[in-house]
């Protein structure tokens, strides 16, 4: 049970960190289109990631969380 808790906590923290980092990068790299600045828009900007990229990112995060949880358990 301890391994599971360490793994889930590691996964959650890494996933939250990934979401914050990707949001920061998307915000930093966003360049507004000034040509449409004078037209009225009915909605906001929607930035989406590809489902494949999200899936691969979650696999990478899960792998890192697994390795991290294994190292934490061995040191305790």
C-alpha positions as CSV (number, residue, x, y, z in Angstrom):
1,X,0.0,0.0,0.0
2,X,2.9,2.3,0.8
3,X,4.3,1.9,-2.8
4,X,0.9,2.8,-4.3
5,X,0.6,5.9,-2.2
6,X,4.1,7.1,-3.0
7,X,3.5,6.4,-6.7
8,X,0.1,8.2,-6.8
9,X,1.5,11.3,-4.9
10,X,4.5,11.4,-7.2
11,X,2.3,11.1,-10.3
12,X,-0.1,13.8,-9.1
13,X,2.7,16.3,-8.2
14,X,4.5,15.7,-11.5
15,X,1.3,16.0,-13.5
16,X,0.4,19.3,-11.8
17,X,4.0,20.6,-12.4
18,X,3.6,19.6,-16.1
19,X,0.3,21.5,-16.4
20,X,1.7,24.6,-14.8
21,X,4.9,24.5,-17.0
22,X,3.0,23.9,-20.2
23,X,0.6,26.7,-19.3
24,X,3.5,29.0,-18.7
25,X,5.2,28.1,-22.0
26,X,2.0,28.5,-24.0
27,X,1.3,31.9,-22.4
28,X,4.9,33.1,-22.9
29,X,4.9,32.0,-26.6
30,X,1.4,33.4,-27.4
31,X,1.5,36.2,-30.0
32,X,-1.9,37.9,-30.5
33,X,-3.1,38.6,-34.0
34,X,-3.3,42.4,-34.2
35,X,-5.1,42.4,-37.6
36,X,-8.2,41.0,-35.9
37,X,-7.9,43.3,-32.9
38,X,-10.6,45.7,-34.1
39,X,-13.2,43.1,-35.0
40,X,-15.6,42.0,-32.4
41,X,-15.2,38.4,-31.3
42,X,-17.8,36.2,-29.7
43,X,-15.4,34.0,-27.9
44,X,-12.0,33.7,-26.4
45,X,-8.8,32.0,-27.5
46,X,-8.7,28.3,-27.2
47,X,-5.3,26.6,-27.1
48,X,-5.4,22.9,-27.3
49,X,-2.8,20.2,-27.1
50,X,-3.0,17.1,-29.3
51,X,-4.4,14.1,-27.5
52,X,-1.3,12.1,-28.7
53,X,1.0,14.7,-27.1
54,X,-1.0,14.6,-23.8
55,X,-1.0,10.8,-23.8
56,X,2.8,10.7,-24.3
57,X,3.3,13.3,-21.7
58,X,1.3,11.4,-19.2
59,X,3.2,8.2,-20.0
60,X,6.5,10.0,-19.4
61,X,5.2,11.5,-16.2
62,X,4.0,8.1,-15.0
63,X,7.4,6.6,-15.8
64,X,9.2,9.3,-13.9
65,X,6.8,8.9,-11.0
66,X,7.4,5.2,-10.9
67,X,11.2,5.6,-10.9
68,X,10.9,8.3,-8.2
69,X,8.6,6.2,-6.0
70,X,11.0,3.2,-6.3
71,X,13.9,5.3,-5.2
72,X,12.0,6.8,-2.3
73,X,10.9,3.4,-1.1
74,X,14.5,2.0,-1.3
75,X,15.9,4.9,0.8
76,X,13.3,4.6,3.6
